[in-house]
């Protein structure tokens, strides 16, 4: 019979996604407190044995990940795999939503100084933000909040890890619920906004969500482009 910690280790190893304490408890037939005790034991053993990985709390759940210091070698191994990237404008929009959620579209536009329709649609389709409802005020614009995938994407366990959280742009009582038959991604696209997506963005806005933009080596970037064309 396997030990409880071995079962939890097997579940974490087999899951490609973040797994909640409740999911692990149900699968292993354990109490939540027992699951957390198993995870603590695993991390203690990994550290003592000098393993290259540990179990990390991400987006309200748990995931087995490699230690940050091994990133250069992993990046080299996966260099040919296309990475999911976000434009600077998308990162700026995410920073605004993350710090002021729930927030309506006009307030996002006003904060950024540019129409955000295209970017909001893209972020919604990618599951990083969602439409929580509509603002009760004139026009009933959509109200946006971040999703668990946003936390997972940036390696955050909760929104509390964001620095200097601002007050929400809206109060909960000012939000109208979305109708069941209303498509959350059905927004009127501004065809001119796609070209604006790559506009320059303040580094402070990106730093607000803990994102670090690494300057890409121009030669390496050109090499990647040549490889894609082939």
PyMOL commands that set and color helices and strands:
alter all, ss='L'
color gray80, all
select helices_A, chain A and resi 4-14+21-28+32-49+68-77+88-100+105-112+117-125+148-154+159-161+172-174+194-196+203-207+218-229
alter helices_A, ss='H'
color red, helices_A
select strands_A, chain A and resi 53-58+61-66+103-104+129-135+142-146+175-177
alter strands_A, ss='S'
color yellow, strands_A
deselect
rebuild
show_as cartoon
